[in-house]
Amino acid sequence: MKAFITKAAAAAIVVFARAVTAVRAIWPEEGLPTRPCVYFANHSSHGDFVLVWTVLPPRLRHQARPVAGAEYWLKSQLNRFIGRDVFNAVLIARERDQRTEDPVTQMAAAIDAGSSLILFPEGTRNQSDAPLLPFKSGIFHLAAARPDIELVPVWINNLNRVMPKGEIVPIPLICTVTFGSALRLAPDEAKDAFLERMQTALLALSPKPAGSGE
């Protein structure tokens, strides 16, 4: 019975997300990796991972696990059901003194078990005017722990306008989720160089300002 409810909830979330955002996925020419990978995206709304998860083809969606804050997704019975049962999220304790397991170890274990991850390297929602916040080092340490893993940049556009901060009712707008070509950690690549390369790849997928000539 619980499995049926979980499947029904997942289907309802996909239908709702598509209805509210009319989300459109833009794929790279070569398509998405068929093996477990890490989708890393910009982060401006609580609904970001839902949109990435929604647009993935069903076979890839079923193996994709968002990496999310344990404090938020365990704070109520409903949150716990959605986070753990529906999305099968990898729940990370944000406060170091509350951690019983290393976050990189948690993420690597999920990859080893055959899952892909949906990861937000900024670490928190970007409420600033900058297109991206500086990346945290977690994505580098994960890539170093699993150097063969493919890293797919994903730009989410418009969702912060669908769910503005402090609003409960979403505002229907068309959103796009743009997937880039897969990347990997280069041999002997330094952390700062790697993080800069990942940020550059992600920014390259963002919509160009009107009149930019691009």
C-alpha positions as CSV (number, residue, x, y, z in Angstrom):
1,M,0.0,0.0,0.0
2,K,2.8,2.4,0.9
3,A,4.5,1.7,-2.4
4,F,1.3,2.5,-4.3
5,I,0.9,5.8,-2.4
6,T,4.5,6.7,-3.1
7,K,4.1,6.1,-6.8
8,A,0.9,8.0,-6.9
9,A,2.5,11.0,-5.1
10,A,5.5,11.0,-7.5
11,A,3.2,11.0,-10.5
12,A,1.1,13.8,-9.0
13,I,4.2,15.9,-8.4
14,V,5.3,15.4,-12.0
15,V,1.9,16.5,-13.3
16,F,1.7,19.5,-11.0
17,A,5.2,20.7,-11.8
18,R,4.5,20.4,-15.5
19,A,1.1,22.2,-15.2
20,V,2.4,25.1,-13.2
21,T,5.7,25.7,-15.1
22,A,5.0,24.3,-18.6
23,V,8.6,23.2,-18.1
24,R,10.7,22.5,-21.3
25,A,13.9,20.5,-21.2
26,I,16.8,21.3,-23.6
27,W,19.1,18.4,-24.1
28,P,22.8,18.3,-25.3
29,E,23.3,17.0,-28.8
30,E,24.9,13.8,-27.4
31,G,22.1,13.2,-25.0
32,L,22.4,12.4,-21.3
33,P,24.7,9.8,-19.7
34,T,23.1,6.4,-19.4
35,R,25.4,5.5,-16.4
36,P,25.0,7.1,-13.0
37,C,26.1,10.7,-13.1
38,V,25.9,13.9,-11.1
39,Y,23.5,16.6,-12.4
40,F,24.7,19.9,-10.9
41,A,22.5,23.0,-11.1
42,N,22.0,26.6,-10.1
43,H,19.8,27.0,-7.0
44,S,17.3,29.8,-6.5
45,S,14.2,28.0,-5.2
46,H,13.1,25.1,-3.0
47,G,11.5,23.6,-6.2
48,D,14.7,23.4,-8.2
49,F,15.4,19.7,-7.8
50,V,11.7,18.9,-8.4
51,L,12.0,20.5,-11.8
52,V,15.2,18.7,-12.8
53,W,13.7,15.4,-11.5
54,T,10.5,16.0,-13.4
55,V,12.0,16.6,-16.9
56,L,14.3,13.6,-16.8
57,P,13.2,10.6,-18.9
58,P,11.4,8.1,-16.6
59,R,14.2,5.6,-16.6
60,L,16.8,8.2,-15.6
61,R,14.3,9.9,-13.2
62,H,13.9,6.6,-11.2
63,Q,17.6,6.4,-10.5
64,A,18.1,10.1,-9.7
65,R,18.4,11.1,-6.1
66,P,18.4,14.8,-5.0
67,V,21.0,15.8,-2.4
68,A,19.1,17.9,0.2
69,G,19.2,19.3,3.7
70,A,18.2,16.8,6.3
71,E,16.9,19.6,8.7
72,Y,14.2,20.7,6.2
73,W,13.1,17.2,4.9
74,L,12.9,15.6,8.3
75,K,11.1,18.4,10.1
76,S,7.6,16.9,9.7
77,Q,5.9,13.6,8.8
78,L,4.8,15.0,5.4
79,N,8.3,16.4,4.6
80,R,9.8,13.1,5.6
81,F,7.5,11.1,3.4
82,I,8.2,13.3,0.3
83,G,11.9,13.6,0.9
84,R,12.7,10.0,1.9
85,D,9.9,8.0,0.2
86,V,9.0,9.9,-2.9
87,F,12.3,11.4,-3.9
88,N,14.6,9.0,-2.0
89,A,16.8,12.0,-1.3
90,V,20.3,11.8,0.0
91,L,19.8,13.8,3.2
92,I,22.8,15.8,4.4
93,A,23.0,17.5,7.8
94,R,24.0,21.1,7.2
95,E,25.4,21.6,10.7
96,R,28.8,19.8,11.1
97,D,28.2,19.1,14.7
98,Q,25.0,17.2,13.8
99,R,26.6,14.9,11.3
100,T,27.0,11.2,11.9
101,E,28.3,10.6,8.4
102,D,30.5,12.4,6.0
103,P,28.4,14.0,3.2
104,V,30.9,12.9,0.5
105,T,30.8,9.4,1.8
106,Q,27.0,9.5,1.6
107,M,26.9,10.7,-1.9
108,A,29.6,8.3,-3.1
109,A,27.7,5.4,-1.6
110,A,24.6,6.4,-3.5
111,I,26.6,6.5,-6.8
112,D,28.1,3.1,-6.0
113,A,24.6,1.7,-5.5
114,G,23.7,2.8,-9.0
115,S,22.0,6.2,-8.4
116,S,22.6,9.5,-10.1
117,L,22.6,12.6,-7.9
118,I,21.0,16.1,-8.3
119,L,23.4,18.4,-6.6
120,F,23.5,22.2,-6.0
121,P,27.1,23.3,-5.5
122,E,26.2,26.7,-4.3
123,G,25.0,25.0,-1.1
124,T,22.1,27.4,-0.5
125,R,19.5,29.3,-2.5
126,N,20.9,32.2,-4.4
127,Q,18.9,35.3,-3.4
128,S,21.5,37.8,-4.7
129,D,21.8,39.6,-8.0
130,A,24.8,37.5,-9.0
131,P,24.0,34.7,-11.4
132,L,25.7,32.2,-9.2
133,L,27.1,32.1,-5.7
134,P,30.6,30.6,-5.2
135,F,30.6,26.9,-5.3
136,K,31.2,24.9,-2.2
137,S,34.0,22.3,-2.3
138,G,31.7,19.3,-2.0
139,I,31.4,18.7,-5.7
140,F,35.2,18.6,-6.0
141,H,35.7,16.2,-3.2
142,L,33.0,13.9,-4.7
143,A,34.6,14.0,-8.1
144,A,38.0,13.3,-6.5
145,A,36.5,10.3,-4.6
146,R,34.8,9.0,-7.8
147,P,37.0,10.4,-10.7
148,D,35.1,8.4,-13.4
149,I,31.8,10.0,-12.6
150,E,30.3,12.3,-15.2
151,L,29.2,15.7,-14.1
152,V,26.3,17.3,-16.1
153,P,25.7,21.0,-15.8
154,V,22.0,22.0,-15.6
155,W,20.6,25.5,-15.8
156,I,17.2,26.1,-14.4
157,N,15.5,29.3,-15.7
158,N,12.5,31.2,-14.3
159,L,11.6,29.0,-11.3
160,N,12.6,31.7,-8.9
161,R,9.8,33.8,-10.5
162,V,7.3,31.0,-10.3
163,M,7.9,30.6,-6.5
164,P,9.1,34.0,-5.3
165,K,10.5,34.0,-1.8
166,G,7.7,34.2,0.8
167,E,5.0,33.2,-1.6
168,I,2.9,30.1,-1.0
169,V,0.8,30.0,-4.3
170,P,3.0,29.5,-7.4
171,I,2.7,32.0,-10.3
172,P,2.3,30.0,-13.6
173,L,5.3,30.8,-15.9
174,I,7.2,28.9,-18.5
175,C,10.4,27.4,-17.2
176,T,13.3,25.8,-19.0
177,V,15.9,23.2,-17.8
178,T,19.0,23.2,-20.0
179,F,21.4,20.3,-19.8
180,G,25.0,20.7,-20.9
181,S,27.6,18.2,-22.0
182,A,29.1,15.9,-19.4
183,L,32.4,16.9,-17.7
184,R,34.9,15.0,-15.6
185,L,37.6,15.9,-13.1
186,A,40.9,16.2,-15.1
187,P,43.9,14.3,-13.8
188,D,45.8,16.3,-11.2
189,E,43.3,19.2,-11.5
190,A,43.4,21.6,-8.6
191,K,40.3,22.3,-6.6
192,D,40.0,26.0,-7.5
193,A,40.6,25.4,-11.2
194,F,38.0,22.6,-11.2
195,L,35.3,24.7,-9.4
196,E,35.9,27.6,-11.8
197,R,35.6,25.3,-14.8
198,M,32.3,23.9,-13.4
199,Q,30.9,27.4,-12.8
200,T,31.9,28.5,-16.3
201,A,30.2,25.5,-17.8
202,L,27.0,26.1,-15.8
203,L,26.9,29.9,-16.6
204,A,27.4,29.1,-20.3
205,L,23.9,27.5,-20.3
206,S,22.2,30.5,-18.8
207,P,20.0,32.7,-21.1
208,K,21.9,35.5,-22.6
209,P,20.7,39.0,-21.8
210,A,18.6,40.7,-24.5
211,G,20.8,42.8,-26.8
212,S,23.9,40.8,-26.0
213,G,24.3,39.8,-29.6
214,E,24.8,36.1,-28.6
